[in-house]
């Protein structure tokens, strides 16, 4: 598969996306929570480039290999906290927006567990990784062999 256009080159919209990504560093989401969002959305979107990047980042932040291996089946294990499970449910529903979107049931659970700022941060983190997935897949960004 050949790479396509380099969106990053001299692109004001790309720079705006970088600024959006940087703004997520100021939220109350932990690094692990952000990487779980990024990895799960990338699994759903089948974005190899982002999966490679975010699983490595998650490991650097202290995530375990076991949890990453089981992330696709998070509902079937007790390795994830209640908060993480809700974040993963939100990630799946927002990423698969055409199915049902963020359901009232999931949003209600989130509003009981998280404050409004945290909900906003979760939603923005999910939206942002979905944009990155679409760029990586569309432009055929390649995973480096290591």
Residue pairs with C-beta under 8 A, 6 or more apart in sequence:
1 140
1 142
2 140
3 139
3 140
3 141
3 142
4 138
4 139
4 140
5 139
6 139
7 14
7 135
7 139
8 14
17 128
17 131
17 132
17 135
20 124
20 128
21 128
21 132
24 34
24 121
24 124
24 125
24 128
27 117
27 118
27 121
27 124
27 125
28 117
28 118
28 121
29 37
29 118
29 121
29 122
29 125
31 57
31 61
32 58
32 61
32 62
32 63
33 83
33 84
33 87
33 122
33 125
34 125
35 54
35 55
35 57
35 58
35 61
35 63
36 58
36 63
36 71
36 84
36 87
36 88
36 91
37 87
37 88
37 91
37 122
37 125
37 126
37 129
38 50
38 54
38 57
38 125
38 129
38 132
39 51
39 54
39 55
39 58
39 68
39 71
40 71
40 72
40 74
40 88
40 91
40 92
40 95
41 50
41 91
41 95
41 126
41 129
41 130
41 133
42 50
42 51
42 54
42 129
42 133
43 51
43 71
43 72
44 91
44 92
44 95
44 96
45 95
45 130
45 133
45 134
45 137
46 137
47 132
47 133
47 136
47 137
48 143
49 136
49 137
49 141
49 142
49 143
50 129
50 132
50 133
50 136
52 143
52 144
54 129
55 68
58 68
59 65
59 68
66 79
67 79
67 80
70 76
70 77
70 79
71 88
74 80
74 84
74 85
74 88
75 85
80 88
82 113
83 113
83 114
86 106
86 109
86 110
86 113
86 114
87 122
89 106
89 109
90 102
90 106
90 110
90 122
90 123
90 126
91 126
93 99
93 100
93 101
93 102
93 103
93 106
94 101
94 102
94 123
94 126
94 127
94 130
95 126
95 130
102 123
107 119
110 119
110 122
111 119
114 122
135 141
